């Protein structure tokens, strides 16, 4: 059985094809490996780290760290988003980052 040999007819087109294919593959790889959450300016605020103690709830942590006249439900939501939490379950020893909100 004879081995087939391939010959490059147009070297410029071949190199262009290799270059474009390589760039496309690299772009796809980077797109899937860089899956960080895109943060808006609301996430550039300062935050305070709170270590959860026995008996703490996310609701109580939100109440203790929010300004007056601020909706506690919104604060709980922001804490969950800031920490990328799926639900509000927290356990003693957990480290929670609480966004610092200022009185308007």
C-alpha positions as CSV (number, residue, x, y, z in Angstrom):
1,X,0.0,0.0,0.0
2,X,1.4,3.3,-1.1
3,X,1.4,6.3,1.2
4,X,-0.4,9.4,-0.2
5,X,1.5,12.6,-0.5
6,X,-0.1,15.9,-0.5
7,X,1.3,19.0,-2.1
8,X,0.5,22.6,-1.2
9,X,-0.6,24.4,-4.4
10,X,-1.0,27.9,-3.1
11,X,1.2,28.5,-0.1
12,X,-0.3,31.9,0.7
13,X,-3.9,30.6,0.9
14,X,-2.8,27.6,3.0
15,X,-1.0,29.8,5.5
16,X,-4.0,32.1,5.7
17,X,-6.2,29.1,6.4
18,X,-3.9,27.8,9.1
19,X,-3.7,31.3,10.7
20,X,-7.5,31.9,10.7
21,X,-8.2,28.4,12.0
22,X,-5.7,28.9,14.8
23,X,-7.1,32.2,15.9
24,X,-10.6,30.8,15.8
25,X,-9.7,27.8,18.0
26,X,-7.9,30.1,20.5
27,X,-10.8,32.5,20.7
28,X,-13.3,29.6,21.3
29,X,-11.0,28.2,24.1
30,X,-10.6,31.6,25.7
31,X,-14.4,32.2,25.5
32,X,-15.1,29.0,27.5
33,X,-12.3,29.3,30.0
34,X,-13.0,32.9,30.9
35,X,-16.5,32.4,32.4
36,X,-16.2,35.0,35.1
37,X,-19.2,37.0,35.9
38,X,-19.3,40.4,34.3
39,X,-19.5,43.0,37.1
40,X,-21.3,46.3,36.8
41,X,-20.4,49.4,38.7
42,X,-22.7,48.2,41.6
43,X,-20.1,45.5,42.3
44,X,-17.2,47.9,42.5
45,X,-18.5,49.2,45.8
46,X,-16.6,48.4,49.0
47,X,-17.5,45.4,51.0
48,X,-17.2,44.2,54.5
49,X,-16.4,40.6,55.5
50,X,-18.6,39.0,58.0
51,X,-17.9,35.6,59.6
52,X,-21.2,33.7,60.2
53,X,-21.8,32.8,63.9
54,X,-24.2,30.1,65.2
55,X,-27.8,31.4,64.9
56,X,-27.0,34.0,62.2
57,X,-29.2,34.3,59.1
58,X,-28.7,36.2,55.9
59,X,-31.7,38.3,56.9
60,X,-30.1,39.3,60.2
61,X,-26.8,40.0,58.6
62,X,-28.5,42.2,56.0
63,X,-30.4,44.1,58.7
64,X,-27.2,44.7,60.8
65,X,-25.3,46.0,57.8
66,X,-27.7,48.1,55.8
67,X,-28.5,51.8,56.0
68,X,-31.7,53.0,57.4
69,X,-34.6,53.4,55.0
70,X,-33.2,50.5,52.8
71,X,-35.3,47.5,51.9
72,X,-34.0,44.4,53.7
73,X,-35.1,42.1,50.8
74,X,-33.0,44.1,48.4
75,X,-30.0,43.9,50.7
76,X,-30.4,40.1,51.1
77,X,-30.6,39.8,47.3
78,X,-27.5,42.0,46.8
79,X,-25.5,39.9,49.4
80,X,-26.5,36.7,47.6
81,X,-25.5,38.2,44.2
82,X,-22.2,39.6,45.6
83,X,-21.2,36.2,47.0
84,X,-22.7,34.3,44.0
85,X,-24.9,32.3,46.3
86,X,-27.7,30.1,44.9
87,X,-29.8,30.1,48.0
88,X,-29.7,31.8,51.4
89,X,-28.3,28.9,53.4
90,X,-25.3,29.9,55.5
91,X,-23.4,28.0,58.1
92,X,-21.2,29.0,61.1
93,X,-17.7,29.8,60.0
94,X,-18.7,30.9,56.5
95,X,-17.2,34.1,55.3
96,X,-19.8,36.5,53.7
97,X,-18.9,39.6,51.8
98,X,-21.5,42.3,52.5
99,X,-21.6,45.4,50.1
100,X,-21.3,48.6,52.0
101,X,-24.2,50.9,51.3
102,X,-24.3,54.5,52.3
103,X,-27.3,56.5,53.4
104,X,-28.8,58.5,50.5
